[in-house]
Amino acid sequence: MGEAVARYAAPIALVALFVVFFIATPKFLTTSNMTALFVSAAILVVMSMGQQLVITVAGIDLSVGSNLPWAATVIGWTWTHGWGTPAAIAAGILAGLVVGLVNGLLVARLKMADFIVTLGSLSVVSGLTLLLTGGNQTAVSSGFLQGLALNGIGPIRWFWLVAVVVAAIAAYLLFWTRTGTYLLSTGGNLEAARDVGIPVNRVRLLAYAGSGLACGIAGVLFVSNNGGSDPTMQTNLLLSSIAAVVLGGSSLSGGRASILGTAAGAVLLQTLLNGFTLLDISQYYQPIAVGVVVLGAAFISRFQR
Amino acid sequence: MNTDVDLTKPVAQDVLLEARGLSKSFDAVQALRHADLVLERGKVTALLGDNGAGKSTLVRCLTGVHPPDTGTIAINGKAVHFATPDESRRAGIETVYQTLSLIDDLPVWQNLFLRRELTRGAGPLRILDKKAMRTQAKEILTELDVNIPSVASTVRRMSGGQRQSIAIARAAHWGKQLVVMDEPTAALGVRETAAVESLVRRLRDRGVTVLLISHDMSQVKRIADVAVVLRRGTTVARREVDSVTPDDLVALITGAQPGDAGE
């Protein structure tokens, strides 16, 4: 019983939160608010999928906090330097991927502690981001990117599709491929994985690269949604991406992953912010609420195993 | 060392593995000095020796973890050189370490096929053939009479004896030539030890060759056919288990009874 609750904590909590906000305000469960909620949740969902891969191998990626603004700023810089939209998007995604690859090489090949490596690159990358544009914002008025944020196929918004596709790829990779088995094994028991001949270093490198790639894609969504990039941007996406994964029922000690849980966790955190805004609750309460939710998730996860 | 005394007298039987004159040093420590080991096909050979006698080093030479400095290893009469565990594994040697090398959060069937996953489809769309692996996992365990409630349960839910049995079944299934077990019952209770011992006996009945490291002389008497004793890195005795008492084996290990080289 406790185990089932722990396993589906995020989806259950998400439904409960929807009920609470539905009762609290008629503005919550409307088409326009739901559309806005899921559009803004898409960025966090994409980032959390990358974080999920890293946490699956018992690592942690703190650099996502600056990797997203970095990818966004690279898009802004290349676009304002006349690269054109496709090239700018490719550059942004690549920029995110490169950060992930460097993290992965330092962790897997040089055997440095993941926490320190990604804490270091969090700082280095935020500096690079500021240097790239001298700390200035860049506006990107690309028709394609604007359309990405505002349009879709009928009522299905592009952002939702991107988030669903990224989550589906993560689920496919983790649960339907050999690579996924190796990701879960490496995180579950590094020594055993090595003993049976799994290339644990390559597997860990892949996880960090995946997280970097996800940040690059999230960066595209960010520029699309905000019409540009802001290198000084402070986001709570770092904590939120880790929180989404933990809420989803994955263990920070690795070896367990739940794509549905992580997606539900990400949407839940976004719903919390959305509901608070609708209810005119001071935004100063938001970080408190997010923190309490994460602590609650950590408490519930004690009942797992 | 005296190599013309034939310690191993390959009793004219079918020899699976023959290691001759293995030496291995770690810095100033000589862990193995011209150690010999002959494994007869389809028999359980116990490798005995006090701590530091070189049992683990000898096993690691056979499994490619530590290639020997000098000496030869032959399987079915053909010389082999294992530089990595993967090479030894490809030659059909599987090892059950004391740590078992199981992934707790993965189901039993996935552990049985770890690093040997069955897939279907082609190219980047090649996906795990979960159904086939589940079915075959059930068959592997049924064949060896390993009693597991469900191959879909995670290993975490298994008892110590069940985990040991899963690890042994995996090794026996993939180890086409030889299964090496490092103290398989060291962490188990009486009943579980009995279950694992009968599993080892079943393996032998099916013709699997087993190299067993054990400190339990009564266990050696119960399940091994041949005992090979190491002392200070050298093979000092080889005995048919039926012809010796546990006390004899202990005396050979400690040196209270001289070995075949007549020191």
Boltz contact constraints between the chains, C-beta under 6 A:
constraints:
  - contact:
      token1: [A, 176]
      token2: [B, 127]
      max_distance: 6.0
  - contact:
      token1: [A, 176]
      token2: [B, 128]
      max_distance: 6.0
  - contact:
      token1: [A, 178]
      token2: [B, 117]
      max_distance: 6.0
  - contact:
      token1: [A, 185]
      token2: [B, 103]
      max_distance: 6.0
  - contact:
      token1: [A, 188]
      token2: [B, 103]
      max_distance: 6.0
  - contact:
      token1: [A, 188]
      token2: [B, 105]
      max_distance: 6.0
  - contact:
      token1: [A, 189]
      token2: [B, 103]
      max_distance: 6.0
  - contact:
      token1: [A, 192]
      token2: [B, 101]
      max_distance: 6.0
  - contact:
      token1: [A, 192]
      token2: [B, 103]
      max_distance: 6.0
  - contact:
      token1: [A, 195]
      token2: [B, 101]
      max_distance: 6.0
  - contact:
      token1: [A, 196]
      token2: [B, 101]
      max_distance: 6.0
  - contact:
      token1: [A, 196]
      token2: [B, 114]
      max_distance: 6.0
  - contact:
      token1: [A, 196]
      token2: [B, 115]
      max_distance: 6.0
  - contact:
      token1: [A, 197]
      token2: [B, 86]
      max_distance: 6.0
  - contact:
      token1: [A, 197]
      token2: [B, 115]
      max_distance: 6.0
  - contact:
      token1: [A, 198]
      token2: [B, 115]
      max_distance: 6.0
  - contact:
      token1: [A, 255]
      token2: [B, 105]
      max_distance: 6.0
  - contact:
      token1: [A, 256]
      token2: [B, 105]
      max_distance: 6.0
